[in-house]
Amino acid sequence: MHFRREKFVPKGGPDGGDGGRGGHVIVRGSTQVWTLIHLKYARHVFAEDGVNGSGANCTGADGKDTVIEVPLGTIAKDAETGEILFEITENGEEKLLVKGGRGGLGNTNFKTATNQTPRFAQPGEPCLEGARILELKLLADVGLVGFPNAGKSTLLSIVSAAKPKIANYAFTTLVPNLGIVQYKDSRSFVMADIPGIIEGAAEGKGLGLRFLRHIERNSLLLFMVPVDSKDIKKEYEILINELTQYNPELLDKKRVLAITKCDMLDDELLKEIKKDVPEIPFVFISSISGLGIEKLKDVLWKELNG
């Protein structure tokens, strides 16, 4: 609230300016950010308050927005309801996470013919507080799907520069890993090593739902089954069943089967095994000896760009 007061204008009219709005909290997609780790220790994010209006009908400055850069594939949820608010999929894409409060109106807005000296102003909106969950779903061209210890991490370490943990026990991989696979003529694609699925994962068994969500974002699913499995076709069907229970739309994705650990088998055994292989594109491979690795790249590239 303010009135004009000058040397020869002792009783000027109201000239209180409006207040500036509060700053927004904005989420922006960036290809230079790969994880949400930078938010782990900065869980409280504030934007600036708006500046008060002043005399001479001067409007206050808006509060400075706070921008949070996130990797592509980030989903924002309301922490209380679990509702998905939006999803960031493009570089530079911006979405409003929490809106800044509107600035108030100065008393100059309330003058009328019958009330020429309003001695009140409208206060600005109080700042908004909100709890949001940011969740990352990996964006990759090829996602590795298989039971624990099927050789997924070993394959990723062979075809890319990624260095996932590799050991001879189940659930060696506890976090997803990404690797860039170099192909012919300087072409490349992204491969994601996702922690192993077990029967009942869709109900939360093993690492369950924690990592099944990453499979949704892959263009192609590379199923990996060891050649020493009791029944290759049955193991593949169990994996398919878990994905179907989690999200039936996953069946619309292209699929390739890699039968791993084939370095110890001769041609006759491989011919016998072929009779029980599911009717999808498949390759016999060995990450240790390099058997079938180049052929697998060819098949993946053809499926991705077919």
PyMOL commands that set and color helices and strands:
alter all, ss='L'
color gray80, all
select helices_A, chain A and resi 37-39+107-110+152-159+184-186+201-203+209-215+232-246+248-252+267-274+293-305
alter helices_A, ss='H'
color red, helices_A
select strands_A, chain A and resi 25-29+66-70+74-78+84-88+94-98+132-136+140-146+177-182+188-193+218-226+254-260+282-284
alter strands_A, ss='S'
color yellow, strands_A
deselect
rebuild
show_as cartoon
